[in-house]
């Protein structure tokens, strides 16, 4: 049975089912992963660690584009790990259940350690980065990206702005407030304090295109992640009010399509 992902936690932070995650942000995370991998520019033939591999979006892109010698994906959710194993059968890859604060890997086993869209959910972020450093060989690269919850991850930002307008108590759930690490300055400071060299940050923007309002709204009904978890915790009448507030506030074209931006902040450093 799937377990909840280890989180920097809140009762609404449920991460267990790969399909629900894919409908929510997985489809956009692949676009972010492509740009992230271009930016960090790891050579072919390396050994990779993907921490918080989730459904395998970043791992799949590494396998397709960077010809790794080997890749190990680790996630605390056995539901996500099972999904990744089912979707990615490449013999160069293996997926394990594990805790970011105590990785089940040897010292200096990897040339590159990366993590996509998960660091803010780890209760002890310095420990997670220290573990990535422990697992990476001298001269290897560590790199992370997280959603810009407080700014231009507009799928989620628009949701919380609407939720707070209807109920100010929703601020307690808002990822933009809960996760201050998801900005360039804290990310840079986190990597610098871990003793990494040549630390740099970067904004990664990709377009989000929804076919209609239902394409935007329906993933919030799957309950996967803080915003959908909050949505499904509401009484039905409050959920309907939130839906209609969003329907009238989102920028909708005449053909019904909704176009937004998804921004992630990325950081990299050298061991």
Secondary structure as GFF3:
##gff-version 3
##sequence-region A 1 271
A	DSSP	alpha_helix	18	21	.	.	.	ID=ss1
A	DSSP	pi_helix	22	26	.	.	.	ID=ss2
A	DSSP	alpha_helix	27	40	.	.	.	ID=ss3
A	DSSP	beta_strand	47	51	.	.	.	ID=ss4
A	DSSP	alpha_helix	57	65	.	.	.	ID=ss5
A	DSSP	beta_strand	70	75	.	.	.	ID=ss6
A	DSSP	alpha_helix	78	87	.	.	.	ID=ss7
A	DSSP	beta_strand	93	97	.	.	.	ID=ss8
A	DSSP	beta_strand	110	116	.	.	.	ID=ss9
A	DSSP	three_ten_helix	119	121	.	.	.	ID=ss10
A	DSSP	alpha_helix	125	135	.	.	.	ID=ss11
A	DSSP	beta_strand	136	147	.	.	.	ID=ss12
A	DSSP	alpha_helix	154	166	.	.	.	ID=ss13
A	DSSP	three_ten_helix	168	172	.	.	.	ID=ss14
A	DSSP	alpha_helix	175	178	.	.	.	ID=ss15
A	DSSP	alpha_helix	184	193	.	.	.	ID=ss16
A	DSSP	beta_strand	197	210	.	.	.	ID=ss17
A	DSSP	alpha_helix	213	217	.	.	.	ID=ss18
A	DSSP	three_ten_helix	218	221	.	.	.	ID=ss19
A	DSSP	alpha_helix	226	233	.	.	.	ID=ss20
A	DSSP	alpha_helix	236	249	.	.	.	ID=ss21
A	DSSP	beta_strand	258	270	.	.	.	ID=ss22
###
